[in-house]
Amino acid sequence: MAVLLIPNTIKDSGMAVTRRAAALLRDLGVTVLMPQPEEPQAELSGVLCLPEAQAYEKADQVLTIGGDGTLLRAGHACVRYGKPVLGVNLGRTGFLATCEVEELPEKLRRLAAGEYKLSTRGLLAVDNASGNWHAQAINDVVLFGRTRLHPMDYKVYCDGCFVSSYRSDGLILATPTGSTAYSFSAGGPVLDGNADVMVLTPVCAHNVHTAPLVFACGRTLELVADEENRDTCYACADSGPRCDLQPGDSIRVTASAQKLQLVTFADSEQFCAIENKLMRR
């Protein structure tokens, strides 16, 4: 078995947790991999450093060390290479990175022994009308105005049928995985991570009666920057490179054919995280 370590060198100061994880895995007879660092002296003793693509191809599992953001960034590569991922939480929340540092010895033992399950999470695929921008989202696709000085107007269509118009700071279309992130902050519901749905949440809507809407993932949604808008809008997926949208432009969002696999040790992990890290903080 081979496990690829993806550390966040800012959160893991001095690579202390990464070194500990590597030592635990080596003691369990696991080959430990890391992407080749830019500086050769940054390599860890007993860890095989390979070019990133080779490291992902050789790995059986991926272990991120940082937080939800670290797992989210590595998650796109995990999807591309078809590798399951377990996140060690050094951040403030840990809805995706559910392994706490004190749990490392037990959870890595169970990982090496194959005593785990995989939670399959859906992604969103998004492109613009001109076809020159494509992206995938583990968490969410966000449409927002160039400034927050005034709200913008948006229209939403589902399978070609008009759903609603919104005057707001923006729109969030989130996966169940992303329902605890920006969408939740904007008033969206918390969804079961395994649900086959997506949720549309307006940001600071200029309408007291506006509510989030949940759609089946088999639907095709079109989000339109209204042609009467005075300014440019932008779209982005998982805070990645953005797409400029002029008044009248639109994006199309569907369920992606690709999935993210999260390593889990209990069916209740997601709900424990919601209760302990969201409801009680």
Buried (B, 14 or more C-beta within 10 A) or exposed (E): BBBBBBBBEEBBEEBEBBBBBBBBBBEBEBBBBBBBEEEEEEEBEEBBBBEBEBBBEBBBBBBBBBBBBBBBBBBBBBBEBEBBBBBBBBBEBBBBBBBEBEBBEEBBBBBBEEEBBEBEBBBBBBBBBEEEBEBBBBBBBBBBBBEEEEBBBBBBBBEEEEBBEBBBBBBBBBBBBBBBBBBBEBBBBBBEBEBEBBBBBBBEBEEEEBEBBBBEBEBEBBBBBBEEBEEBBBBBBBBEEBBEBEBEBBBBBBBBEBBBBBBBBEEEBBEEBBEEBEEEE
